[in-house]
Amino acid sequence: MLFGVGQFVSPLILVICLLIIFIEGISLRSLAFWLVFVFFLQYLSYYAIGVSSRMFWSIEINYEFSWRKVANNFLSSLIVLLAYQQYFYRRLFLDGALKRVLILLFIPMVASMAILLLQPLFGLHSFRDVTRSNERGLGVFSNPNTAATLANIGLVFAIDLFFRLKKKWWLFLPILIMAVVACILPLSRTGFVGLAAVIVLGVLYFLLRPRVFGSFRPIQSLVFIVVPAVAIVYVSTNYNRILNEELSYYQRSRIQSLEKVILRGELNTETTSERTDLWEYAAAVIPKRIISGYGIGYFDDIPGWIGVHNTFLVTIGNSGFLPFSLMLIVIVSVPLIGARKKRTGFLIIGLSAVTVINFMTSHNGYSDKVLNIMYILPVLFAAYDRPVLKSEQ
């Protein structure tokens, strides 16, 4: 896949981000916004305390550790985060060019989702014959969960643009449907939960704030309510047939495990692919080193096991209480700020929801570039979006 570790597009992305930083420069004034400052302080403190803990306080703990890997994750993610932050500061805050920012972000998301859907045409993937994990829909990524995450992010943008446009809104209806399908095809439980959360938030947000974009959008609102309702009724009435006749055994088992989690509340080793065992272990050992943590990388790959599959636990487990507290400040403050925003409220709230859901089920929030972007986007919209001046209209 194009965006896997070591694949050729990953270095290309870093080169583009370096060019953005080189062209735009780094404005220290842009870091003076308290939310942006806390975000980067949380990121830097995670690595500073985690590395210190590994070097001085947790040296007796034997686990696989690579300084090269840590340096690569830290520097590459920092480059991506700074590039996005500087671009948002100059284009969104200084220029007030919200539409240009939205379009620039949305185009690669649409391309990624389109590639995912078109895989069967190129003989790269068949969605009907998935028999094991590595056959799930990947798109341009090496991890199906990453593909589902980007689809969740794309769905947030698609819903926002669907309601934002007063004219030609119908052009975004097929893109909206494509985003929903792209959330489903990777068969990621995180993607399914994110899909449900974003749609519910979209319905509630635009029903409670019908004039958020200046005037009520009756046709868009009707379409946005009716289409999901029809889909839910169809799937509900044909559920058993679809499950038994249209899906492979592997696909069926993943859907059934998701059903057990959401509808029956069964969180166990089987339904979460051993995640609950990892969470129980983390909950038992983290309090013993809650100040300093166990050192960078420990909960990313627990000795004799796998990663803890929870970025919140990775943060407090690897680096202790300080970066975890700063992360909570960011996670809680951003949607509260978004609730008061008019132009970007749904973007901020929707992206925040996707972030929390992904951080609850994945442990690579500091190394995966898509998750890096997912985490910083609502922060940047919350910090840099401002009322448009008449001279900018």
LUMTI-282617 format. One record per residue: x, y, z of N, C-alpha, C in turn. Coordinates in steps of 0.2 Angstrom, whole numbers. Layout:
BEGIN
     nx     ny     nz    cax    cay    caz     cx     cy     cz
      X      Y      Z      X      Y      Z      X      Y      Z
...
% end
This chain:
BEGIN
     nx     ny     nz    cax    cay    caz     cx     cy     cz
      4     -6      0      0      0      0      4      6      0
      2     12     -2      5     18     -3      8     21      3
      4     21      8      5     25     14      7     21     20
     10     14     19     12     10     24     19     13     27
     21     10     32     28     12     35     33     10     29
     37     15     28     42     13     23     40     14     15
     34     15     14     31     16      7     33     23      5
     33     23     -2     36     29     -5     32     36     -4
     26     35     -3     22     41     -2     23     45      4
     25     41      9     26     43     16     32     48     16
     38     47     13     43     52     13     41     58      9
     36     57      3     34     62     -1     30     67      3
     26     64      8     22     69     12     26     73     17
     31     70     19     36     73     24     39     79     20
     41     78     14     45     83     10     40     89      8
     33     87      7     29     92      6     28     96     12
     27     93     18     26     97     24     33    101     26
     38     98     24     44    102     25     44    109     21
     42    108     14     41    113     10     37    119     12
     31    116     15     26    121     18     29    125     24
     33    122     28     36    125     34     42    130     31
     45    128     26     51    132     23     47    138     20
     42    137     16     39    143     13     35    148     17
     31    145     22     27    149     27     31    151     32
     37    147     34     40    149     40     37    147     47
     40    148     52     36    146     59     36    153     63
     29    155     64     28    161     67     27    159     75
     31    162     79     30    161     86     24    164     89
     21    169     85     15    172     87      9    167     87
     10    162     82      5    157     80      4    152     86
     10    151     90     10    147     95      7    150    102
      6    156    102      3    160    108     -4    158    109
     -8    155    105    -15    154    106    -14    148    111
    -18    149    117    -17    144    122    -19    137    121
    -24    136    116    -25    129    115    -20    126    110
    -17    129    106    -11    127    102     -5    126    106
     -4    130    111      2    130    115      1    123    120
     -5    122    122     -6    116    127     -5    110    122
     -8    110    116     -7    104    112      0    102    111
      4    107    109     11    105    107     15    104    114
     13    107    119     16    105    126     15     98    128
      8     96    126      7     89    128     11     84    124
     12     86    117     15     82    113     23     81    115
     26     87    116     33     87    118     34     84    125
     29     85    130     30     82    136     29     75    136
     25     72    132     25     65    131     31     62    129
     35     64    124     41     62    122     47     63    127
     47     69    130     52     71    135     52     67    141
     46     66    144     45     62    150     46     55    149
     43     52    143     44     45    141     51     43    140
     55     47    137     62     46    135     66     46    142
     64     51    146     68     52    152     66     46    157
     60     44    157     58     38    161     62     32    159
     62     31    152     66     25    149     73     25    151
     76     31    151     83     31    152     85     31    159
     81     34    164     83     34    171     79     30    176
     73     30    175     68     27    180     66     20    178
     66     18    172     63     12    170     68      7    167
     74      9    168     80      5    164     80     -2    166
     77     -4    172     77    -11    174     72    -15    171
     67    -12    168     61    -15    164     64    -17    157
     64    -23    156     66    -26    149     61    -26    144
     61    -22    139     56    -22    134     60    -19    127
     57    -21    122     60    -20    115     60    -12    114
     65     -9    113     66     -2    112     70      0    107
     68      5    103     73      7     97     73     15     97
     79     18     99     80     25     98     78     28     91
     80     24     87     79     26     80     72     27     78
     68     22     80     61     22     79     57     28     83
     59     29     89     57     35     93     58     41     90
     65     42     88     67     48     84     63     49     78
     62     44     74     58     44     68     51     46     69
     48     43     74     41     45     75     40     52     78
     45     54     82     44     61     85     45     66     80
     51     66     76     52     71     71     47     71     65
     46     65     62     41     65     57     34     68     59
     32     66     64     25     68     67     25     76     68
     31     78     71     32     85     73     32     89     66
     35     87     61     35     90     55     28     91     52
     24     85     52     17     86     49     13     90     54
     13     90     60      9     94     64     11    102     64
     17    103     63     19    110     62     17    113     55
     18    109     50     16    111     44      8    113     43
      4    108     46     -3    110     47     -5    116     51
     -1    116     57     -2    122     61      0    129     58
      5    129     54      7    135     51      3    137     45
      1    132     42     -4    133     36    -11    136     39
    -13    133     44    -20    135     47    -19    142     49
    -14    144     53    -13    150     56    -13    156     50
     -9    154     45     -9    159     40    -15    160     35
    -18    154     33    -23    154     29    -30    155     32
    -31    152     38    -37    153     41    -38    159     46
    -33    160     50    -33    165     55    -31    172     51
    -25    172     48    -23    178     45    -27    180     39
    -29    175     34    -32    177     28    -40    176     29
    -42    172     33    -49    171     34    -52    166     28
    -47    162     25    -49    159     19    -52    152     21
    -57    151     24    -60    145     27    -62    140     21
    -65    143     16    -67    138     10    -61    135      7
    -56    139      6    -49    137      3    -46    131      7
    -46    132     14    -44    127     18    -48    120     18
    -54    121     18    -59    115     18    -58    111     11
    -57    115      6    -57    111     -1    -50    108     -1
    -45    111      1    -38    108      1    -38    102      5
    -41    102     11    -41     96     15    -45     91     12
    -51     93      9    -56     88      7    -54     84      1
    -50     87     -4    -48     84    -10    -45     77     -9
    -39     77     -5    -36     71     -4    -40     65      0
    -45     68      4    -49     63      7    -54     59      2
    -56     63     -3    -61     61     -8    -57     56    -12
    -51     58    -14    -46     53    -18    -45     47    -14
    -44     47     -8    -42     41     -4    -48     36     -4
    -54     39     -3    -60     35     -2    -62     32     -9
    -61     36    -14    -62     34    -21    -58     28    -23
    -51     28    -21    -47     23    -22    -49     17    -19
    -51     17    -12    -54     12     -8    -60      8    -12
    -64     12    -14    -70      9    -18    -69      6    -24
    -63      9    -28    -62      7    -35    -57      1    -35
    -55     -1    -29    -50     -7    -29    -52    -13    -33
    -58    -15    -32    -60    -21    -36    -59    -20    -44
    -60    -14    -46    -59    -13    -53    -52    -14    -56
    -48    -13    -51    -41    -14    -53    -38    -21    -51
    -42    -25    -49    -40    -32    -47    -36    -32    -40
    -36    -26    -36    -32    -26    -30    -36    -29    -24
    -42    -29    -25    -46    -31    -19    -53    -34    -21
    -56    -38    -17    -63    -40    -18    -66    -40    -12
    -72    -36    -11    -75    -35     -5    -79    -41     -3
    -81    -45     -8    -86    -51     -7    -82    -57     -4
    -75    -58     -5    -72    -64     -3    -67    -63      2
    -68    -58      7    -63    -57     13    -64    -63     17
    -58    -66     18    -58    -72     23    -53    -71     29
    -49    -66     29    -45    -65     34    -43    -57     35
    -40    -55     40    -39    -48     42    -35    -44     36
    -30    -47     33    -26    -43     28    -29    -43     21
    -35    -45     21    -39    -45     15    -44    -39     15
    -45    -36     21    -50    -31     22    -48    -24     18
    -53    -20     16    -52    -14     12    -46    -10     15
    -41     -8     11    -35     -4     13    -35      3     10
    -37      3      4    -36      9      0    -29     10     -1
    -27     16      1    -19     18      0    -15     17      6
    -18     13     11    -15     12     17    -13      5     18
     -9      4     23     -7     -3     25    -11     -5     31
    -15     -1     34    -19     -3     39    -26     -2     38
    -31     -6     38    -38     -5     37    -41      0     42
    -39      0     48    -41      5     53    -39     12     51
    -34     13     48    -32     19     46    -36     22     40
    -38     17     35    -42     19     30    -49     21     33
    -52     17     38    -58     18     41    -58     25     44
    -52     27     47    -52     33     51    -52     39     46
    -48     38     41    -49     44     36    -55     45     33
    -59     39     32    -66     39     29    -70     43     34
    -69     41     41    -73     45     46    -72     52     46
    -66     54     45    -64     61     44    -67     64     38
    -67     61     32    -70     63     26    -77     64     27
    -81     59     31    -88     60     32    -90     66     35
    -86     68     40    -87     74     44    -87     80     39
    -81     80     35    -81     86     30    -87     86     25
    -88     80     23    -94     79     18   -100     82     21
   -102     80     27   -108     82     30   -108     90     31
   -102     92     33   -102    100     34   -103    103     27
   -100    101     22   -100    104     15   -107    103     12
   -110     98     14   -117     96     11   -122    101     14
   -121    103     20   -125    109     23   -123    116     22
   -116    116     21   -113    123     20   -115    126     14
   -116    122      8   -117    125      2   -124    127      1
   -126    133     -1   -133    134     -2   -135    132     -9
   -131    132    -14   -132    130    -21   -128    124    -22
   -130    120    -27   -126    115    -29   -124    110    -23
   -128    110    -18   -127    105    -13   -127     98    -15
   -131     97    -20   -133     90    -22   -126     87    -25
   -122     91    -27   -115     88    -29   -112     84    -24
   -113     86    -18   -110     82    -12   -113     76    -10
   -120     75    -12   -123     69    -10   -120     62    -12
   -117     62    -18   -114     55    -20   -107     55    -16
   -104     60    -14    -98     60    -10   -100     58     -3
   -105     60     -1   -108     59      6   -109     51      6
   -112     48      1   -114     41      1   -107     37      0
   -102     40     -4    -96     37     -5    -92     36      2
    -93     42      6    -89     42     13    -92     37     17
    -99     36     17   -102     31     21   -100     24     20
    -99     22     13    -97     16     11    -90     15     13
    -86     20     12    -79     19     14    -78     18     21
    -82     20     25    -82     19     32    -83     12     34
    -87      9     30    -90      2     31    -85     -3     28
    -82     -2     22    -78     -7     18    -72    -10     22
    -68     -6     26    -62     -9     29    -64    -14     35
    -71    -14     37    -73    -19     42    -69    -17     49
    -68    -11     50    -65     -9     56    -71     -7     61
    -70    -10     67    -75     -9     72    -75     -1     74
    -69      1     74    -68      9     76    -72     13     70
    -71     11     64    -74     14     59    -82     14     59
    -84      8     61    -92      8     62    -94     12     67
    -91     12     73    -93     16     78    -92     24     76
    -87     26     73    -86     32     71    -91     34     66
    -93     30     61    -98     31     56   -105     33     60
   -107     29     65   -113     30     68   -113     36     72
   -107     38     76   -107     44     80   -107     50     75
   -104     50     70   -104     56     65   -111     57     63
   -114     52     60   -121     53     58   -126     56     63
   -126     53     69   -130     55     75   -128     62     76
   -122     64     77   -120     71     79   -122     76     73
   -122     73     67   -124     78     61   -131     79     62
   -135     74     63   -143     75     63   -144     79     69
   -141     78     75   -143     82     81   -141     90     80
   -135     90     77   -132     97     76   -136    101     72
   -138     99     66   -141    103     61   -149    103     62
   -151     99     67   -158    100     69   -158    105     74
   -154    105     79   -153    110     84   -151    117     82
   -147    117     77   -144    123     74   -146    124     67
   -152    124     65   -154    124     58   -152    130     54
   -150    136     57   -148    142     53   -141    143     55
   -137    138     56   -130    139     58   -126    142     52
   -128    141     46   -125    144     40   -129    149     37
   -133    153     41   -137    159     39   -144    158     37
   -146    152     34   -153    151     33   -154    143     33
   -160    141     35   -162    134     35   -162    131     29
   -159    125     29   -158    121     23   -163    115     23
   -169    116     21   -175    111     22   -174    105     18
   -171    106     11   -170    100      7   -165     96     10
   -159     99     11   -153     95     14   -155     92     20
   -159     95     25   -161     92     31   -165     86     30
   -170     86     25   -174     81     24   -170     75     21
   -166     76     16   -162     71     13   -158     68     18
   -155     72     23   -150     69     28   -153     65     33
   -160     66     34   -163     62     39   -166     56     35
   -169     57     29   -173     51     26   -168     46     23
   -163     48     20   -158     43     17   -155     38     23
   -153     40     28   -150     36     34   -156     32     36
   -162     35     37   -168     31     40   -170     25     35
   -170     27     29   -172     21     24   -166     16     24
   -160     18     24   -154     13     25   -155      8     31
   -157     12     37   -157      8     43   -163      3     42
   -169      5     40   -175      1     39   -173     -5     34
   -170     -4     29   -168     -9     24   -163    -14     27
   -158    -12     30   -153    -16     34   -156    -20     39
   -161    -17     43   -164    -21     49   -169    -26     46
   -172    -25     41   -177    -30     38   -174    -35     34
   -168    -34     32   -164    -39     28   -158    -41     31
   -157    -40     38   -151    -41     41   -148    -48     41
   -153    -53     42   -151    -60     42   -149    -63     35
   -153    -60     30   -151    -62     23   -144    -60     21
   -143    -53     23   -136    -50     21   -131    -54     25
   -132    -55     31   -127    -58     35   -125    -65     33
   -130    -69     31   -129    -76     29   -127    -77     22
   -130    -73     17   -129    -74     10   -124    -70      7
   -124    -64      9   -119    -59      6   -112    -58      8
   -111    -61     15   -105    -60     18   -101    -66     19
    -94    -66     19    -90    -72     20    -91    -73     28
    -88    -79     30    -88    -80     37    -84    -75     41
    -78    -73     38    -74    -68     42    -78    -61     43
    -81    -59     37    -85    -53     38    -91    -54     42
    -94    -59     42   -100    -61     47    -98    -60     54
    -92    -63     55    -90    -64     62    -88    -57     65
    -85    -53     61    -84    -46     63    -90    -42     64
    -95    -42     60   -101    -39     61   -105    -41     67
   -105    -48     68   -108    -50     74   -105    -48     81
    -98    -48     80    -94    -45     86    -96    -38     88
    -97    -34     82    -99    -27     83   -106    -27     86
   -110    -31     84   -117    -31     86   -117    -33     94
   -113    -37     96   -113    -39    103   -110    -33    107
   -106    -30    104   -103    -24    108   -108    -18    109
   -111    -16    103   -115    -10    103   -122    -12    106
   -125    -17    104   -132    -19    106   -133    -23    112
   -128    -27    114   -128    -31    120   -124    -28    125
   -119    -24    124   -114    -22    128   -109    -27    131
   -108    -32    126   -103    -37    128    -96    -35    126
    -92    -33    131    -85    -31    130    -81    -36    134
    -78    -41    129    -74    -46    132    -69    -48    127
    -65    -53    129    -59    -55    124    -61    -56    117
    -67    -60    116    -69    -61    110    -71    -55    106
    -75    -51    108    -79    -46    105    -74    -40    103
    -68    -40    107    -64    -34    106    -57    -36    104
    -56    -43    102    -50    -45    100    -44    -44    105
    -46    -46    111    -41    -46    117    -40    -39    119
    -43    -34    117    -42    -27    119    -44    -27    127
    -49    -30    129    -51    -29    136    -45    -32    141
    -42    -38    139    -37    -40    143    -31    -35    143
    -29    -32    138    -24    -27    138    -26    -21    142
    -32    -19    142    -34    -13    146    -34    -15    153
    -36    -21    155    -36    -23    162    -29    -23    165
    -24    -26    160    -17    -26    162    -15    -19    164
    -16    -14    159    -14     -8    159    -17     -4    166
    -23     -5    167    -27     -2    173    -23     -5    179
    -21    -11    179    -18    -14    185    -11    -11    187
     -7    -10    181      0     -8    182      2     -1    182
     -2      3    178     -1     10    177     -1     14    184
     -5     13    189     -5     16    195      2     16    199
      5     10    198     12     10    201     17     15    199
     16     17    193     21     22    190     17     28    187
     12     31    190      8     35    187     11     42    186
     16     44    190     20     50    189     25     50    183
     29     45    183     34     45    177     32     40    171
     28     36    172     26     31    167     32     26    167
     31     21    162     35     15    161     40     16    156
     40     22    153     45     24    148     42     23    141
     45     27    136     42     28    129     42     21    126
     37     19    123     37     13    119     34      7    123
     34      7    130     32      1    133     25     -1    132
     20      3    132     13      1    131     11      1    123
     16      3    119     15      2    112     16     -5    110
     20     -8    114     22    -16    112     23    -19    119
     18    -21    122     19    -24    129     23    -30    128
     29    -31    132     33    -37    132     29    -43    132
     30    -48    127     26    -54    127     19    -53    124
     17    -47    122     10    -46    120     10    -42    114
      5    -37    114      4    -32    109      3    -26    112
      2    -21    107      1    -14    110     -6    -14    113
     -7     -9    118    -12     -8    122    -19     -6    119
    -18     -4    113    -24     -2    109    -28      3    112
    -25      8    115    -29     14    118    -23     20    119
    -24     25    115    -19     30    116    -19     34    122
    -25     34    126    -25     37    132    -21     33    137
    -21     27    137    -17     22    141    -10     23    139
     -9     23    133     -2     24    130      1     30    133
     -3     36    133      0     42    136      2     42    143
     -3     40    147     -2     39    155      3     34    156
      3     28    153      7     22    154     14     23    152
     15     26    147     22     28    145     25     34    148
     21     39    149     24     45    151     21     49    157
     17     45    160     14     48    166      8     53    166
      7     56    172      1     60    173      1     67    169
      7     70    168      7     77    165      5     77    158
      8     73    154      5     73    147     -2     71    146
     -4     66    150    -11     64    150    -16     69    152
    -14     73    158    -18     79    160    -19     84    154
    -13     85    151    -14     90    146    -18     88    140
    -18     81    138    -22     78    133    -29     79    135
    -31     78    141    -38     78    143    -40     86    143
    -36     90    144    -38     97    143    -39     99    136
    -35     96    132    -37     98    124    -43     94    122
    -44     88    124    -49     84    122    -56     87    124
    -56     89    131    -62     92    133    -64     99    131
    -58    103    130    -59    110    129    -61    111    121
    -59    107    117    -60    108    110    -67    108    108
    -71    102    110    -78    102    108    -82    108    111
    -80    110    118    -84    115    121    -83    122    117
    -77    123    115    -76    129    110    -80    128    104
    -80    122    101    -84    121     95    -91    122     96
    -94    121    101   -101    122    103   -103    129    102
    -98    134    103    -99    141    102    -97    144     96
    -94    140     91    -92    142     85    -98    142     80
    -98    146     75   -104    146     70   -102    143     64
    -96    145     61    -94    143     55    -91    136     55
    -88    134     60    -84    127     60    -86    123     66
    -92    124     69    -94    121     75    -95    113     74
    -98    111     68    -99    104     67    -92    101     65
    -88    104     62    -82    101     60    -78    100     67
    -78    104     71    -74    104     77    -77     98     82
    -83     98     82    -87     93     87    -86     86     83
    -87     85     77    -87     79     73    -80     76     73
    -75     80     72    -68     78     72    -66     76     79
    -68     80     84    -67     78     91    -69     71     93
    -75     70     91    -78     63     92    -74     58     89
    -73     59     82    -68     54     79    -62     53     82
    -59     58     85    -52     57     88    -53     53     95
    -58     55     99    -59     51    105    -60     44    104
    -65     42     99    -66     35     97    -60     31     95
    -56     35     91    -50     31     88    -45     31     94
    -44     36     98    -39     35    104    -41     30    109
    -48     28    109    -50     23    114    -48     16    111
    -47     15    105    -46      9    102    -39      8     98
    -35     13     98    -29     12     95    -23     15     99
    -17     12     98    -12     14    102     -6     18     98
     -8     19     92     -3     23     88     -4     30     86
     -7     33     91     -9     40     90     -3     45     89
      3     43     92      8     47     91     13     46     85
     12     40     82     16     38     76     12     38     69
      6     36     70      2     36     63      0     43     61
      2     45     55      2     52     53     -6     54     52
    -10     49     50    -17     51     49    -20     53     56
    -18     49     61    -21     50     68    -18     57     70
    -11     58     69     -9     65     70    -13     70     68
    -15     70     61    -19     75     58    -26     75     61
    -28     69     62    -35     69     65    -35     73     72
    -30     72     76    -30     75     83    -29     82     82
    -25     85     78    -24     92     77    -29     96     74
    -32     93     69    -37     97     65    -42    101     69
    -46     97     74    -51    101     78    -48    106     82
    -42    105     84    -38    110     88    -37    116     84
    -35    116     78    -33    121     74    -40    125     72
    -45    121     70    -51    125     69    -54    129     75
    -53    126     81    -55    129     87    -51    135     88
    -45    135     87    -40    140     89    -40    146     84
    -40    144     77    -39    149     72    -45    152     68
    -51    148     69    -57    151     65    -59    157     69
    -61    162     65    -63    169     68    -68    172     63
    -72    177     65    -77    180     61    -74    183     55
    -77    183     49    -74    186     43    -75    193     43
    -70    197     41    -71    204     41    -74    206     34
    -77    212     34    -81    214     27    -76    214     22
    -70    216     23    -65    217     18    -63    210     15
    -64    205     18    -63    198     16    -68    194     13
    -74    197     13    -80    194     10    -80    195      2
% end
